[in-house]
Each structure stands twice: as structure tokens, then as C-alpha cells.
């Protein structure tokens, strides 16, 4: 199960898969309600759809998965194949288990978009994802993350407006992440 493989960091690993270079989010049966048992493969097995809050983090499943899928579908830098943005690692610290990377797409150079996608802006699309897989809080300098200007930021439960010019260094708690996007 997701809990067996990733424990408390299961939301974080989903966000990683959804934003990483050529990544794609996959939601398995029951994952969006915290299914903590293995489903029987050849027999009919029931999923309890009533669970709303994760028992390990206290996070609401609906808030997390709804926001992640909206970010994924509405941010051109995260699109797949030739339509998505270029990947660049920003912070890789194996000792602290902290990682950050960017996906950037210059929309002025896009010749075509997918059959069901429309781009309203000719500006760039950008995602900067910062992860702390460590056991203590980690500090990220906004300069190391190459953050400039205004973004929306997702912390796993809420989306807020954020401006790099008004911010100092960022502190991300253990088993947490921030996704900046525009």
C-alpha cells in the first residue's frame, strides 16, 4: 500500500511524481481516501469512501488531490512530452535529504498545444518544487530556488499568493514540501 511504501511522506511523494521531469501523477484505487489495505486482485473487494482525513498527517485528502490535479492540469510547465517545461535541479543535498528543482516553459516559443488545452498567456510557465525528506526542518534560500516575482504556493493543503520580493529564506518542516507555480 501507499502507507507501507511511503508512510507519512505519501503526499510528498505524490507531489514529487506529479512535478518531476516528465512525471505523471497516478492515483491508485482508494488512494484518494487513504486506503490502508491491499485490495484483493481477483476477488471483489470494497473501498471505504468515507475517510476524509489522513490519520498520519491530519491532512484532508480532497484538498490535497484536488489542488495537485488542478496545478498539474493548469500549469503548462508540468505538461507531458514536448509540451512540458525544461527540468533543472536547484538543490540536491543527500545528507539533509532536501531537494528542489524547477520546470520552466517559455510559452512564446510554443508552436502548438495539445488538442484539449488552450494557453491564454504568452508569458512563461514555471514550477519550483522544494522537498524536505529529512527528519528536521530545512532552510532554503529563495536565491537557491531561483524565485523571482509573484507565484501561487501550495503547501499540501492550501494555495496562497506569494511574492519573492517580500520573502526571506524558506523553512520547510520535516516530511513537507512547497510548490511554487505560475
C-alpha positions, 0 to 999 in steps of 0.5 A, a space after each residue: 500500500 501507499 502507507 507501507 511504501 511511503 508512510 507519512 511522506 505519501 503526499 510528498 511523494 505524490 507531489 514529487 511524481 506529479 512535478 518531476 521531469 516528465 512525471 505523471 501523477 497516478 492515483 491508485 484505487 482508494 488512494 484518494 481516501 487513504 486506503 490502508 489495505 491491499 485490495 484483493 486482485 481477483 476477488 471483489 473487494 470494497 473501498 471505504 469512501 468515507 475517510 476524509 482525513 489522513 490519520 498520519 498527517 491530519 491532512 484532508 485528502 480532497 484538498 490535497 488531490 484536488 489542488 495537485 490535479 488542478 496545478 498539474 492540469 493548469 500549469 503548462 510547465 508540468 505538461 507531458 512530452 514536448 509540451 512540458 517545461 525544461 527540468 533543472 535541479 536547484 538543490 540536491 543535498 543527500 545528507 539533509 535529504 532536501 531537494 528542489 528543482 524547477 520546470 520552466 516553459 517559455 510559452 512564446 516559443 510554443 508552436 502548438 498545444 495539445 488538442 484539449 488545452 488552450 494557453 491564454 498567456 504568452 508569458 512563461 510557465 514555471 514550477 519550483 518544487 522544494 522537498 524536505 525528506 529529512 527528519 528536521 526542518 530545512 532552510 532554503 534560500 529563495 536565491 537557491 530556488 531561483 524565485 523571482 516575482 509573484 507565484 501561487 504556493 501550495 503547501 499540501 493543503 492550501 494555495 496562497 499568493 506569494 511574492 519573492 520580493 517580500 520573502 526571506 529564506 524558506 523553512 520547510 518542516 520535516 516530511 513537507 514540501 512547497 510548490 511554487 507555480 505560475 
